[in-house]
Amino acid sequence: MPKRGFYDRETIERILDEALTCSIGIVDDGQPVVIPSFHVRVGDEVYVHGSSAGRTLRALAGEAPACLTVMLLDGLVLARSAFHHSLNYRSVVVFGSFDPVTDTDEKLHALEALTEKLVPDRWEQIRHPTRQELKATSLVRIGLQEASAKVRTGQPDDEEDDYARQVWAGVVPTRLVRFPPDPDPRLSAGVPVPAALGSIVGSA
Amino acid sequence: MPKRGFYDRETIERILDEALTCSIGIVDDGQPVVIPSFHVRVGDEVYVHGSSAGRTLRALAGEAPACLTVMLLDGLVLARSAFHHSLNYRSVVVFGSFDPVTDTDEKLHALEALTEKLVPDRWEQIRHPTRQELKATSLVRIGLQEASAKVRTGQPDDEEDDYARQVWAGVVPTRLVRFPPDPDPRLSAGVPVPAALGSIVGSA
């Protein structure tokens, strides 16, 4: 079976941590709304940054049922038949509801985790939020109590009769790659590229 | 303004066409459910393949309100302050409802488009669906009447006072990359890698 469900916390956490972005689902007056957003897991909680979602994310922060989904595309699965073409992926779906993060320390801690997820060691180098900026930052969190993962790996699962066909079959691996950094034209003279940035170039 | 909304069809179509995967939002008994899936745009319609969503996608095929969202992550925006860290992205949100695709010709045409989206010229090389396989394939479609795009590009939008800071700022470009194909161990001897696969390696 190439497609499998997982409920163990380690698999779920690894997928959530590798995914840079997520999709948030809420219901707005009967209408499902899926908002792309940016998240970070800290322990048993997933924090989602509010600015990307604006009004809708603010509406989230109640007891309304919600869903957070991430997907990592790992490859294109090219089978011998149209029917068995597929994708290799790892996904996580979290059900629950979002709580607003109002405690200043928790907010700062989550912002630090979000920043460090982009680039390790960045938090120490940048200007931290002012009280006003913190107030303008909306963060919500959802727990991992109701989370599951789904994974497909490996080669196509062709019909036995099709294996003899003279057609190429296999997997085209895919990955989100970081390319060499493009410095801000207004960068202060003599500021070097952070070591952490050098090391991630070309990796996942 | 680095973040902007777009409603022109060309921008919307280009994003939908570049994105390999999408997130589908539906409401299941009051609970929002976001399902990662695989889509292709054909004219004014977006077709979504059913096998990835199983039971839930079958439930979709009614008049229930739905949402289809895609997001392309284009870069990490590293600002001088924590507050202005951001992501460059292009996203599309489509509201509407999904209709089941029942017509055989439309189904075949959509399957061809889905396959060709993975690898150009593939449809001609593979075994086409049998009547039984077609029956087992569920496809739904949603129109583009209510679609909008959101795009963030470019460098960080820092506070004027922060530009003098001695901290690296700029953009780390990101892109989903296809890596060299991994052939199925059961591949028939002497079958070459398709030309279309060679040409996409390393590109978006």
Chai-1 contact restraints between the chains, C-beta under 6 A:
chainA,res_idxA,chainB,res_idxB,connection_type,confidence,min_distance_angstrom,max_distance_angstrom,comment,restraint_id
A,T21,B,L73,contact,1.0,0.0,6.0,A-B,restraint_1
A,S23,B,S23,contact,1.0,0.0,6.0,A-B,restraint_2
A,S23,B,V34,contact,1.0,0.0,6.0,A-B,restraint_3
A,G25,B,G25,contact,1.0,0.0,6.0,A-B,restraint_4
A,G25,B,P32,contact,1.0,0.0,6.0,A-B,restraint_5
A,G25,B,V34,contact,1.0,0.0,6.0,A-B,restraint_6
A,I26,B,P32,contact,1.0,0.0,6.0,A-B,restraint_7
A,V27,B,V27,contact,1.0,0.0,6.0,A-B,restraint_8
A,V27,B,P32,contact,1.0,0.0,6.0,A-B,restraint_9
A,Q31,B,P65,contact,1.0,0.0,6.0,A-B,restraint_10
A,P32,B,G25,contact,1.0,0.0,6.0,A-B,restraint_11
A,P32,B,I26,contact,1.0,0.0,6.0,A-B,restraint_12
A,P32,B,V27,contact,1.0,0.0,6.0,A-B,restraint_13
A,P32,B,P32,contact,1.0,0.0,6.0,A-B,restraint_14
A,P32,B,C67,contact,1.0,0.0,6.0,A-B,restraint_15
A,V33,B,C67,contact,1.0,0.0,6.0,A-B,restraint_16
A,V34,B,S23,contact,1.0,0.0,6.0,A-B,restraint_17
A,V34,B,G25,contact,1.0,0.0,6.0,A-B,restraint_18
A,V34,B,V34,contact,1.0,0.0,6.0,A-B,restraint_19
A,V34,B,C67,contact,1.0,0.0,6.0,A-B,restraint_20
A,V34,B,T69,contact,1.0,0.0,6.0,A-B,restraint_21
A,P36,B,M71,contact,1.0,0.0,6.0,A-B,restraint_22
A,P36,B,S91,contact,1.0,0.0,6.0,A-B,restraint_23
A,F38,B,L87,contact,1.0,0.0,6.0,A-B,restraint_24
A,P65,B,Q31,contact,1.0,0.0,6.0,A-B,restraint_25
A,C67,B,P32,contact,1.0,0.0,6.0,A-B,restraint_26
A,C67,B,V33,contact,1.0,0.0,6.0,A-B,restraint_27
A,C67,B,V34,contact,1.0,0.0,6.0,A-B,restraint_28
A,T69,B,S23,contact,1.0,0.0,6.0,A-B,restraint_29
A,T69,B,V34,contact,1.0,0.0,6.0,A-B,restraint_30
A,M71,B,P36,contact,1.0,0.0,6.0,A-B,restraint_31
A,L73,B,T21,contact,1.0,0.0,6.0,A-B,restraint_32
A,L76,B,L118,contact,1.0,0.0,6.0,A-B,restraint_33
A,S81,B,I126,contact,1.0,0.0,6.0,A-B,restraint_34
A,S81,B,R127,contact,1.0,0.0,6.0,A-B,restraint_35
A,A82,B,L111,contact,1.0,0.0,6.0,A-B,restraint_36
A,A82,B,T115,contact,1.0,0.0,6.0,A-B,restraint_37
A,A82,B,I126,contact,1.0,0.0,6.0,A-B,restraint_38
A,A82,B,H128,contact,1.0,0.0,6.0,A-B,restraint_39
A,A82,B,P129,contact,1.0,0.0,6.0,A-B,restraint_40
A,F83,B,P129,contact,1.0,0.0,6.0,A-B,restraint_41
A,F83,B,E133,contact,1.0,0.0,6.0,A-B,restraint_42
A,H85,B,T115,contact,1.0,0.0,6.0,A-B,restraint_43
A,L87,B,F38,contact,1.0,0.0,6.0,A-B,restraint_44
A,S91,B,P36,contact,1.0,0.0,6.0,A-B,restraint_45
A,L111,B,A82,contact,1.0,0.0,6.0,A-B,restraint_46
A,T115,B,A82,contact,1.0,0.0,6.0,A-B,restraint_47
A,T115,B,H85,contact,1.0,0.0,6.0,A-B,restraint_48
A,L118,B,L76,contact,1.0,0.0,6.0,A-B,restraint_49
A,Q125,B,V167,contact,1.0,0.0,6.0,A-B,restraint_50
A,I126,B,S81,contact,1.0,0.0,6.0,A-B,restraint_51
A,I126,B,A82,contact,1.0,0.0,6.0,A-B,restraint_52
A,I126,B,V167,contact,1.0,0.0,6.0,A-B,restraint_53
A,R127,B,S81,contact,1.0,0.0,6.0,A-B,restraint_54
A,R127,B,D162,contact,1.0,0.0,6.0,A-B,restraint_55
A,H128,B,A82,contact,1.0,0.0,6.0,A-B,restraint_56
A,P129,B,A82,contact,1.0,0.0,6.0,A-B,restraint_57
A,P129,B,F83,contact,1.0,0.0,6.0,A-B,restraint_58
A,E133,B,F83,contact,1.0,0.0,6.0,A-B,restraint_59
A,Q155,B,D184,contact,1.0,0.0,6.0,A-B,restraint_60
A,D162,B,R127,contact,1.0,0.0,6.0,A-B,restraint_61
A,Y163,B,R186,contact,1.0,0.0,6.0,A-B,restraint_62
A,Q166,B,S188,contact,1.0,0.0,6.0,A-B,restraint_63
A,Q166,B,V191,contact,1.0,0.0,6.0,A-B,restraint_64
A,V167,B,Q125,contact,1.0,0.0,6.0,A-B,restraint_65
A,V167,B,I126,contact,1.0,0.0,6.0,A-B,restraint_66
A,W168,B,V191,contact,1.0,0.0,6.0,A-B,restraint_67
A,W168,B,V193,contact,1.0,0.0,6.0,A-B,restraint_68
A,W168,B,P194,contact,1.0,0.0,6.0,A-B,restraint_69
A,A169,B,D184,contact,1.0,0.0,6.0,A-B,restraint_70
A,A169,B,L187,contact,1.0,0.0,6.0,A-B,restraint_71
A,G170,B,P181,contact,1.0,0.0,6.0,A-B,restraint_72
A,G170,B,D182,contact,1.0,0.0,6.0,A-B,restraint_73
A,G170,B,P183,contact,1.0,0.0,6.0,A-B,restraint_74
A,G170,B,D184,contact,1.0,0.0,6.0,A-B,restraint_75
A,V171,B,D182,contact,1.0,0.0,6.0,A-B,restraint_76
A,V172,B,R178,contact,1.0,0.0,6.0,A-B,restraint_77
A,V172,B,P181,contact,1.0,0.0,6.0,A-B,restraint_78
A,P173,B,F179,contact,1.0,0.0,6.0,A-B,restraint_79
A,T174,B,L176,contact,1.0,0.0,6.0,A-B,restraint_80
A,T174,B,R178,contact,1.0,0.0,6.0,A-B,restraint_81
A,L176,B,T174,contact,1.0,0.0,6.0,A-B,restraint_82
A,L176,B,L176,contact,1.0,0.0,6.0,A-B,restraint_83
A,V177,B,V177,contact,1.0,0.0,6.0,A-B,restraint_84
A,R178,B,V172,contact,1.0,0.0,6.0,A-B,restraint_85
A,R178,B,T174,contact,1.0,0.0,6.0,A-B,restraint_86
A,F179,B,P173,contact,1.0,0.0,6.0,A-B,restraint_87
A,P181,B,G170,contact,1.0,0.0,6.0,A-B,restraint_88
A,P181,B,V172,contact,1.0,0.0,6.0,A-B,restraint_89
A,D182,B,G170,contact,1.0,0.0,6.0,A-B,restraint_90
A,D182,B,V171,contact,1.0,0.0,6.0,A-B,restraint_91
A,P183,B,G170,contact,1.0,0.0,6.0,A-B,restraint_92
A,D184,B,Q155,contact,1.0,0.0,6.0,A-B,restraint_93
A,D184,B,A169,contact,1.0,0.0,6.0,A-B,restraint_94
A,D184,B,G170,contact,1.0,0.0,6.0,A-B,restraint_95
A,R186,B,Y163,contact,1.0,0.0,6.0,A-B,restraint_96
A,L187,B,A169,contact,1.0,0.0,6.0,A-B,restraint_97
A,S188,B,Q166,contact,1.0,0.0,6.0,A-B,restraint_98
A,V191,B,Q166,contact,1.0,0.0,6.0,A-B,restraint_99
A,V191,B,W168,contact,1.0,0.0,6.0,A-B,restraint_100
A,V193,B,W168,contact,1.0,0.0,6.0,A-B,restraint_101
A,P194,B,W168,contact,1.0,0.0,6.0,A-B,restraint_102
